[in-house]
Amino acid sequence: MKSILLHIDHDTAMKARLQVALDVARATNGHVTCLQAVSYEVFAPGDFYGSAIAAAMPVIKENAEKLRSQIEAELEHEGVPWDWRFVYGIAPHRLLEASPLADLVILGPAEVGYDGRGPSALVGDVVLKAHAPVLVVPQDAVALDLGAPMLVAWNGSAESAHALRAAVPLLACSCKVTLASITEPSEKSRYDFPSTDGAKYLSRHGIDCEVVEIPRGEANIADTLFAAAQMRECGLLVMGAYGHSRLAELVMGGVTRRMLSAPKLPVLLAH
């Protein structure tokens, strides 16, 4: 991961994802691009003359400058190459514009003003439309040990295959990779790509993996995957995102939505 795009904002996971970005950059000899998008689109009912926007602009700018100064001061002592992009506009749009030349986009699970729980509309937009995989870092992540075990969630879909392929540079650093499928006896399983295909793909990149099938039980799939990752002391979970449409996940719920609601460890997503 030579080009790492890091979203800068005031949300509760900012410190965690900064540390994870540094960990990834050190492990892969990568470069961190800090993207700070500031929007002046402030809406107040009845504010026909824009007085609320005019009053908010100096405060927004001052807070953005404070955050930049704080993070730049930290980066100066980390020994990792980095640059800073300060842009005006809505964060998802600006991140998507920068993503074609990024190997990895690092985001938090929730947006500013939330308590750290998602799912974040920003994450959904970037995962679905970006030209790079997205690493979602929860606020309580202390670091990302790329030498630790990693778990790949496999359901045979094109999305899980995309995620597997995108994660290869990180999986190559791991001491043990597990390719895990959740078995559901009540449903007829259908795999476009069996787990053996995923294992063969990794082997061609010099990565050995253990293929396991995990009974779902009474828990939902997201909780089952997190439990499997935690039991194996994994530092990263890799999975395909939005195998069903995003609208269907919003209305009916889905694995991706539940994963992003309260991630228990960093999750790499690709659609």
N, C-alpha and C positions, 0 to 999 in steps of 0.2 A: 504494500500500500504506500506508494511513493507520494501521492498527492491526496492529502487528507483535508476535507472541508469541514470546519468546525463552526456550528451555529453559536453566536454570541448573543445572550439576552440575560434578563434579570430573573429568570425562573429558578426554582429551587434546586435544579440538577446541574446548574452551570459549573460549580466547582468540581463535581464528579466527572462530568464529561470532558472538562479541560484536562484532568489528570489522565483519563483514559486515552485522550488524543495524544498526549505526551508518551504514554506507554506504547501505543501502536507505532508512533513515529520512531521511537528508539529501537523497537524490535525489528522494524522493516526499513530502517534508514530513510524514513519519510519526511515530508515537509508539511507543516500545518498552515493552512490558510484560514485565518479567523475572519468570518463574515458577520458583520454587525449591521443589520437592517433596521432603520428607524423610520417609522411611519407617523405622519402628522394627521392621519385620518381619524380625528376625534369627533364623535357624534354626540350632540346634546339636543334633546327635543326642544324645539322652539328657538334654537340658536340660528336665526335666519341670517344674521349679519356676521357670523363667524367669530364672535367675541370669545366663545369658549376655546376655539382652536387657537386664537391669538394668545390667550392666557396660558394655554398648555404648552405651546411650542418651546418657550425658554426652559421650562422645567424638564421636558422630555430630552432636550438637547443637553442640558446640564447633567442629568442622570446618565445619559449615554456616554458622555465624556468621562465621567467618574469611573464607570465600569471599564472603559477602555484603558484608562490610566492604571487602574488596579491590575488588570490582566496583563498588560504589557510589562508592568514591573515584575510580575511573577515569571513571565516568559524570558526575560533578560537573563535569568540565572539558571535556566533549565538545560542549556546546551543543545537545543533542538532548533533547526531552521524553521522560520515562520515569517509570515507577512500578514498585514492587516488590510481588510477591505471594509471601508465605511460607506454604506450606500443608503439612499433614501428609497422607501417603498415597503411593500408588504413582504414579510420574511419568506413565505413559501415561494413567491415569484422570484425573489432575488436568489434564493438557494437553488431553484431549478435552473435559472440562467447560468449559474456557476457550475452546475453538476456535470456537464459533458466532459470536462477535463479533470474530474475528480475520480479517484479510485474508491473513495469511501466518504460518506456524509455522516457526521456524528450529531445527533440530536438528543434532547431530553424527552421524556415521555409525556410531559404536561406543559402547558403554556403559562405565561406570566399571569399571576392572579389565582392560580390553582394551587392546591396543597401538595402537589407532587404526583397526584394520580391522574391518569389519562382516561380515555384515549385522547390524544391530541389531534386536532384537525390538521395541524401543520405536518405531523408525522405521516398521516394518511395521504396528504397531497404529495409529499416528497417521495414516499415509497412507491406510489402508483405511477408517478410521472418522471422521476429522476433517471438519469443514465448511469447511476452508480448505486451500489447497495447502501443501505442505511443502518447504522449502528445506533440503537436506542439505549441510552445509559440511565438507569434509575438514580435518584438523588443519593441513595445510601451506598452507592458503589465507591469503595475506597480506592481501587486501582483495577487494572486488568492485567493479570499474569498470563501472557500468551504461551507460556510453557505449561500451563495447567491443562487438565482434560477439557475437552469440548464435546458438546452433544449436538448432532444434526437431526432435526425433526424431519422425518421422511414419510410422505404419503403417496409417493409415486406420481405427483403432479408436475407439470412444467414449472410451476412456481418453486417447488422444493428443489428441482434440478437447477434452476437459475440461482437460487440461494447457495446451493452447494458449490457451484462453479465460482460464484463471486467470492466465497469465503476461503478459497484454496490458499491464498497467501497467509491467512491467519491460521488455518488448520495445519499448515506445514510447520508451524512453530510449536504445536501442541504435543505433549508427551503421550496422549492417548485420545483418539477420536472414536466416538460411538455414533453409529447410524441407527436411529431408533424409530420404529414404526409402532403406532398405537393400534392394537387389534380390537375390533368391535364385532363380536360374534353375531350380533343381531342384524348386522348389515352385510350385504354381499360385497366383499372387497373387490375393488377394481384399480389396477395399477397401470398407468401409461408407461411408467418406468419402474420395474421391480427394484427392491433395495440392492440386489446383486449388481444391477447396472451402476448404481451410485458408488458401490464399493470398487467396482472395476475402474470407474472414472478416477477415483482418488488414487488407486494403485498406480495408474499411469503417471501421476504426479509425484510418485514416491511416498504416498501417504497410506499407511496401513490403518484399517478401521475394524471395529467390532460391530457386527450387525446383530441387533436385538429386536425382539418383538415384545412390547409391553402391554399387558392387559389393561384396558381402560378402567374397569371397575365402576364404582359409583361416581367418581370425581369427573369433572369436565376435562377435556383434552389438555387445555392450557395448564391446569393445576397438575395433571399427570406428568406432563413434560417438565415442568419446573421441579417437581418432586424427583423425577429421574435424574435431572441435571444436578440437583443438590446432593442426592445420594452418592453420585459419582464425583462430587467435589469439583464440578465443572466451573470454569470461569466465564464461559460463553455458550450461548445457545443460538443455533443457526436455524432459520426456518423460512419457507416461502410465505408470502403475505397475500391476503385477499384472494384465495382460491375461488371463492364465490365473489360476486360483485360487492363493492363497498356498500352500496345501498342495502343489499340483502343483509350484510353484517350489521348495519346500523339498526335495521328494523327487527331482525330476528336474533341478532347476536352471532358470534362466530369466534373461531380460535384466535384470529389476529386481534380482534377487538378485546377479547379477554386478556390476551398476552399484554397488550398495551395499557390496560386499565391499571395494573399493578405489577409491573415486571419485577421479578425477584433477583435478576442478574442481567448483565448486558445481553441484548438480543440483536443479532444481525438479521435484517430482513431484506428480501428482494422479491419483486413481483414477476 
